[in-house]
Amino acid sequence: MAYPTEGVFGLGCDPGNDAAIDALLNLKNRSIERGFILIAANRAQLNPFITDVNPEVEVKLNDSWPGPVTWVLPCSNKASDAVTGGKPTIATRVTNHAIAASLCNECNSAIISTSANVSGQPACTTAAEVEAVFHESLIDNKLSYILDHPVGNLTGPTPIFDGLTGKQLR
C-alpha cells in the first residue's frame, strides 16, 4: 500500500508479515540490509519492537513525537532482520500525519514505512507520481492500493537521528 506521510509518499506493510516484506523489497528493488522504518500512531505501538531506552533518550523522543523525526533505537527480538536490516537497532517514528496515524490505528500496530520510490530514485510526493512509477505493479497487483491524500508540510523524507549518540544520520 502507498500512503502519504509527513513529506513524501510511503510504501508500507505489516512488519510481522515476511511475504509482504519480501514483496516490498522486490517492489522497490531494495537490499534487505538497508532495513526499514516503523511508524506508529503512538509510542505503545512501537514498544514491542524496541528495548528500553535511557531516560536522556526518552526525553528526546517525548520532545519530538508525534512529529516528523525518526529515531534509531535498540530493537527487541520481535523486530525481524528483514525490518532491521540485520542490525541491533530499528528506525522508528510516531507520526503526526493524520492519515498515516489512522493506518497504524486501523492495524492496531506500527507499520513499515519506506519512501515510495524505486531504490536510488527520488521519492514520490503525490498519488499521481506513485501511480506513474508503479503503474505495472498496480496492474500486476504487486502494489495493492494508493491512498490519495496530500503529504504533510515537510519538504522531503524525515530526518533520522541515532538514539544513542544524538547524531543526525539523514
N, C-alpha and C positions, 0 to 999 in steps of 0.2 A: 504494500500500500504506500502511496505517496501522499504527503500531507504538509501543510505549512508549519514552519517553526518561527523562531524569533527573527531570522534574517534570510533564510533560504528554505526551499522545499526539502523535506526529508523523506527517506525511504525507511520503512520500519517493519518489524515483526516481533513476535513473541520471543524473548531471549531464552526460553526453555525449549523451543522447537528447532531441533537440529536441521531438519529438512528445510524449514523456512530460512534458516540462516545460510545454508548452502545455496539455496535459490537466490538469496540476496547477494551473496558473494559472486555468483555467476552473473547475475543481472548487471552488477557494477564492474565486473572484471577486476575484482579486488582480491588482494592477497589476504589469506586468513591471519597472517602475522600482524596485520595492521590493527585488528580489533575494532570494536565499535563503541559508541557512546550509548549509555542508557539514559533515557529521560523519564521523568515521573511527574505526577501531579502534586505529590507531596513527599516528604522525606521518608515516611513509613513504607512507601512503595520501593524505595531503594535499599532499605535496611537489610533485606535478605541477601543482597549481593555484595555488601561491604562489611568490613570488620570495624571494630571500634576505632574511632579517631581520637586523637588527643584534644584536650579542651581548647587549645590555641587554634587548631584547625576548625573545631566545631564553631568557634566564634566567626571565623571567615565564612563558613558555609551559611550560617544563620544570617550574616550580613548581606550575602549575595543571592540567596534563594528565597522565594522563587525569583528567577531572573535569568538573563542571558549569559550565564557564566558556567562553564563546565570545569569540574574538579576531578583530577585523577587521584583516586583513593585506594587504599589496600582492599583487595577483594576477598570475599568469602569463597568457600568451596562450592557454593551454589552457582557461581558465575563460571560458565564453561570456557574452555580455552578458545573456542570459536568466537566468543564475545570479547574476551580479554586479549586475544592475540597470543595466548600462552604466557602472558606476563602476570606477576603477582598483584597487579593493580587493575583498576577499571575506571573508565571515564564516565562521569555521572553528572546529571543536571536535573534540578527541579525547575521545570519550565514555567514561565509566566505567560506563555502563549495560550490563549483560551482554548483554541481548537486542539492543539497538541495535548494539553492537560486533559481535555474531555476524552480523547482517545485512551489515555492512560487510565482514567477513571472507568471508562467502559470495559477495559480489560482487567480492571482491578489489580494492575501491576505496572511496573516500569516496562517500557518497550525499547527495543533497539531504535536508534535514530542515527542515520548516516545521511550525508548530503545526497540529494537526488542528482546524480551525475554518473557518468562512466568514469572510473578512476583516472585521475590526471586531467580531466576536463573541468570547465567551470561548473559550479553548482547552479541548478535551475532555481529561479526566483518566482516563477508563475506556473500555474497548472498547464498553460499552453506550452511552455518550454518543456515541461516534463513529458507531455504528450508527444511533442516533436522528437525528443531524444529517445524515448522508449516506445515509439509507435509500434514497432514489430513485437515488442514484449507484451504490449496490451493485446494485440491480435492473438498471440500465442498463449495468452493467459499466464505469462511469467510475472507480470505486474497486475495485481488484482483490481486496483482501484486508484483513482486520483481524487482526492478530496479538494475541491476547488474553492479555496478561501484565500484571502491575502496573507502574505507573510507579515511578521512584525516590523518594527522600525529599525532593527539592526541592519547595517549595510554589508552583510556577509555572514559567514559562519561565526558561532560564538567563540570568544577567547577561551583557551584552555589553560588551567593552572595546575601545577603539581601540588597536591595537598600536603606533602611532607616538607617541601622546600619553599613553597610560595612562588616559585619561578614560573613565568609565563611561557608556555610551550607553543602556543599559536596565538 
